Amino acid sequence: MNTKLYISIFILSFLFSCTEKFDVSLLDAKTNRLIVEGYFTSEYKTHQVILSRTGSYFLNEPTKRETEAQVSITDGDTIINLIDKDNKGIYKTDKEVAGKPGKTYTLNIKLKSGELYSASEYMKPVMQMDSINNEYKKSDIPFDDSYNYNINIFAQEPSTKGDYYQWEIFLNEKHISDTLRTKSFVNDEIVNGSYIGNWTVYQITDHKIESDTVVARLQMLSISKAKYDYYNAVLLETDWSGSGFSGPPSNVPTNISNGALGFFSVSAVTESTTIIYKVKVIPKQ
């Protein structure tokens, strides 16, 4: 027999004989964990907590919501109950309420199965913005010729170390930073105790300015170090992953007890507005 043909047959036989069934469990205790998404702030509004379940990576379907739970938020003196009126796993306060900076708030959850979950966060005060403005400027990314509307803040950063901030942006009351990849958040490591002048916290692309005049409303939130670390951990496992320098996958931290996932955050909020006038002629550089 031809030697090359013999070797080819041997290799093919080896490859096909080394197959083994690999049973992937689509749903088990590890892929059916509670996910908690909750925010409580110093804004007078209807607050909500969303409860859902993890699902399998291999199942192309929405994750299931957790209904019929008992959900409440307390500062130790007052208990605020949240109700899922539509039976969709979205638990809301029955009226507009607001938290107070300087207090610790605890989220308590009791599932219909009797399982208990909780999380606590301290509402740290947030620095006040003196004002905000907007500038139409060329992108500072190399080889990018596009223009953006930069949203800049003016504020005195407190001298205390270890402050963490998050910003949310609304254009004509449309929330355009409603996903993690569009949020802006920082710590005060570089600017601690300094006056922040004309510091860009958002860059808005041209296509998001849908009319000649747009009111931009910027919210500034105090967040905890745990929330800051949570945001970074999620992005490291998603948007920032996949390069040759990425580390091995790891579990995202959570402040929810009893093995649940997600995060319950508490924030003081301040805000300011600026009017954006759509630029129709690109300025000369």
C-alpha positions in Angstrom: 0.0 0.0 0.0 1.2 3.5 -0.7 2.8 4.9 2.4 1.2 8.4 2.1 -2.3 6.8 1.6 -1.7 4.6 4.6 -0.8 7.5 6.8 -3.8 9.5 5.7 -6.2 6.7 6.5 -4.6 6.2 9.9 -5.0 9.9 10.8 -8.6 10.0 9.7 -9.4 6.9 11.6 -7.8 8.4 14.7 -9.7 11.6 14.4 -13.1 9.9 14.0 -12.4 7.4 16.7 -11.6 10.1 19.3 -15.0 11.7 19.3 -16.9 11.8 22.6 -20.4 12.9 23.5 -20.3 16.2 25.5 -23.5 16.8 27.4 -24.1 20.5 28.1 -26.6 21.1 30.9 -28.7 24.0 29.8 -30.4 24.6 33.1 -29.1 23.8 36.5 -28.6 25.5 39.9 -25.7 27.6 38.4 -27.7 28.8 35.4 -30.9 29.5 37.3 -29.8 32.2 39.8 -31.7 35.3 40.8 -30.6 38.6 39.2 -31.4 41.8 41.0 -31.3 45.2 39.3 -32.2 48.0 41.7 -31.5 51.7 42.1 -32.5 54.0 44.9 -31.7 57.7 44.7 -32.3 61.1 46.3 -34.7 62.0 43.4 -38.5 62.2 44.1 -39.8 59.6 41.7 -41.2 56.1 41.4 -38.3 53.8 42.1 -38.1 50.2 40.9 -36.3 46.9 41.4 -36.3 44.2 38.6 -36.0 40.5 39.5 -35.1 38.0 36.8 -33.4 34.6 36.4 -30.2 33.7 34.7 -30.5 31.6 31.5 -28.3 29.3 29.5 -25.9 30.8 26.9 -27.2 28.2 24.5 -30.9 29.1 24.8 -31.9 31.9 22.5 -34.8 33.2 24.6 -35.4 36.1 27.1 -34.5 35.4 30.7 -37.5 34.7 32.9 -38.7 37.3 35.4 -39.2 36.5 39.1 -42.8 37.3 40.2 -44.8 37.1 43.4 -41.9 38.2 45.6 -42.0 40.5 48.6 -39.7 43.5 48.0 -38.9 46.4 50.3 -36.3 49.1 51.0 -35.7 50.4 54.5 -33.4 52.9 56.2 -33.9 51.2 59.5 -36.8 53.5 60.5 -39.1 53.6 57.5 -40.0 50.7 55.3 -40.9 51.3 51.6 -42.7 48.4 49.9 -42.4 47.8 46.2 -45.2 46.1 44.3 -45.3 44.1 41.0 -48.7 45.2 39.9 -48.4 43.9 36.3 -46.8 40.6 37.4 -43.8 41.2 35.2 -41.0 41.0 37.8 -40.8 44.9 37.9 -41.4 46.0 41.5 -42.3 49.7 42.0 -43.0 52.1 44.8 -46.7 53.0 44.9 -45.8 56.7 45.1 -42.9 59.1 44.5 -40.3 58.8 47.2 -36.7 60.0 47.7 -33.7 58.8 49.7 -31.6 61.1 51.9 -27.8 61.4 51.7 -26.1 60.2 54.9 -28.4 57.2 55.3 -27.9 53.5 54.7 -30.6 51.7 52.7 -31.2 48.0 52.7 -33.1 46.1 50.0 -34.9 43.0 51.3 -36.4 40.3 49.0 -38.4 37.3 49.9 -39.3 35.0 47.0 -42.5 33.0 46.9 -40.3 29.9 47.5 -39.3 31.5 50.8 -35.7 32.3 49.8 -34.3 35.5 51.3 -31.9 38.0 49.7 -30.7 41.4 50.8 -28.2 44.2 49.9 -27.2 47.4 51.6 -25.6 50.7 50.5 -24.8 54.0 52.0 -26.1 57.1 50.2 -23.0 59.4 50.0 -23.6 63.1 49.3 -22.6 64.2 45.8 -20.7 67.4 44.9 -22.8 70.2 43.3 -22.1 71.2 39.7 -21.7 75.0 39.4 -22.7 74.8 35.7 -22.4 72.8 32.5 -21.8 73.8 28.9 -21.4 72.2 25.5 -18.8 72.6 22.7 -18.8 71.3 19.2 -15.4 69.9 18.6 -13.5 67.4 16.5 -12.9 64.0 18.0 -9.7 63.6 19.9 -9.3 60.1 18.7 -6.4 59.7 16.2 -7.6 59.4 12.5 -11.2 60.2 13.5 -12.5 63.3 11.6 -15.9 63.3 13.1 -17.3 66.0 15.4 -19.0 65.7 18.7 -20.9 67.9 21.1 -18.9 67.7 24.3 -20.8 68.1 27.6 -18.5 69.8 30.1 -18.9 70.4 33.8 -17.6 73.0 36.3 -17.5 71.9 39.9 -15.3 71.9 43.1 -14.3 68.3 43.9 -14.3 67.7 47.7 -10.9 67.2 49.4 -12.0 63.8 50.9 -10.4 60.9 49.1 -12.3 57.9 47.7 -15.2 59.6 45.9 -16.8 57.9 42.9 -19.2 59.5 40.3 -21.5 58.5 37.5 -23.2 60.8 34.9 -26.5 60.2 33.1 -27.4 62.3 30.0 -30.9 63.1 28.6 -31.6 64.9 25.3 -35.0 66.5 25.2 -35.8 64.1 28.1 -34.7 61.0 26.1 -32.3 59.0 28.2 -29.4 58.2 25.9 -27.1 56.7 28.6 -29.4 53.8 29.5 -26.9 51.0 28.9 -23.7 50.4 30.7 -21.5 50.8 27.6 -23.0 54.4 27.3 -22.5 55.5 30.9 -19.7 57.7 32.2 -18.2 57.0 35.6 -14.9 57.9 37.3 -13.1 58.0 40.6 -11.5 61.1 42.1 -7.9 59.8 42.2 -6.6 62.4 39.7 -8.8 65.4 40.6 -9.2 65.0 44.3 -9.8 68.4 46.0 -9.3 70.3 42.7 -11.6 72.7 40.9 -12.9 71.0 37.8 -13.3 73.4 34.9 -14.6 72.6 31.4 -14.1 68.9 32.0 -15.8 66.7 29.3 -17.9 64.0 30.8 -19.9 63.1 27.6 -19.4 63.3 23.9 -22.6 63.3 21.9 -22.3 62.4 18.2 -24.0 64.4 15.5 -26.8 62.0 14.7 -28.1 62.1 18.2 -29.0 65.8 17.9 -32.3 65.3 16.1 -33.5 68.9 16.0 -32.1 72.4 15.7 -32.4 73.0 19.4 -31.9 70.3 22.0 -32.0 70.6 25.8 -29.3 68.4 27.4 -29.9 67.5 31.0 -26.9 66.1 32.8 -27.3 64.2 36.1 -24.4 63.6 38.4 -24.6 60.7 40.9 -22.5 59.6 43.9 -21.7 55.9 43.7 -19.9 53.5 46.0 -16.5 51.9 45.3 -18.4 48.6 45.1 -20.6 49.9 42.3 -17.6 51.4 40.5 -15.8 48.0 40.7 -19.0 46.3 39.5 -19.2 48.4 36.4 -15.6 47.8 35.5 -15.9 44.1 36.1 -18.9 43.8 33.8 -17.1 45.7 31.1 -14.0 43.6 31.5 -16.0 40.5 30.8 -17.9 42.0 27.9 -16.9 45.1 25.9 -13.3 45.2 27.1 -12.7 41.4 26.6 -11.5 39.5 23.6 -8.1 41.0 22.9 -4.8 39.2 23.2 -4.2 40.9 26.6 -7.5 39.8 28.1 -7.3 37.8 31.3 -9.3 34.6 32.0 -13.0 35.0 32.6 -14.0 35.6 36.2 -17.1 36.1 38.2 -18.5 39.6 38.3 -18.8 40.9 42.0 -22.2 41.6 43.5 -23.6 43.1 46.7 -26.6 40.8 46.8 -26.6 38.1 49.4 -27.4 34.3 49.1 -25.7 33.8 45.7 -27.7 36.2 43.7 -26.3 38.3 40.9 -26.7 41.9 39.9 -26.4 45.0 42.1 -28.4 47.3 44.4 -27.1 50.8 44.2 -27.9 53.9 46.2 -27.0 57.4 44.9 -27.5 61.1 45.7 -28.2 63.1 42.5 -27.7 66.6 41.3 -28.3 67.9 37.8 -27.9 70.8 35.4 -28.9 71.7 31.8 -27.5 73.2 28.7 -29.0 74.0 25.3 -27.4 72.5 22.3 -27.8 74.4 19.0 -27.3 72.0 16.1 -24.3 73.0 14.0 -24.9 72.9 10.3 -21.6 74.1 9.0 -18.4 72.3 10.3 -16.0 74.9 11.7 -12.6 75.3 10.1 -9.7 73.9 12.0 
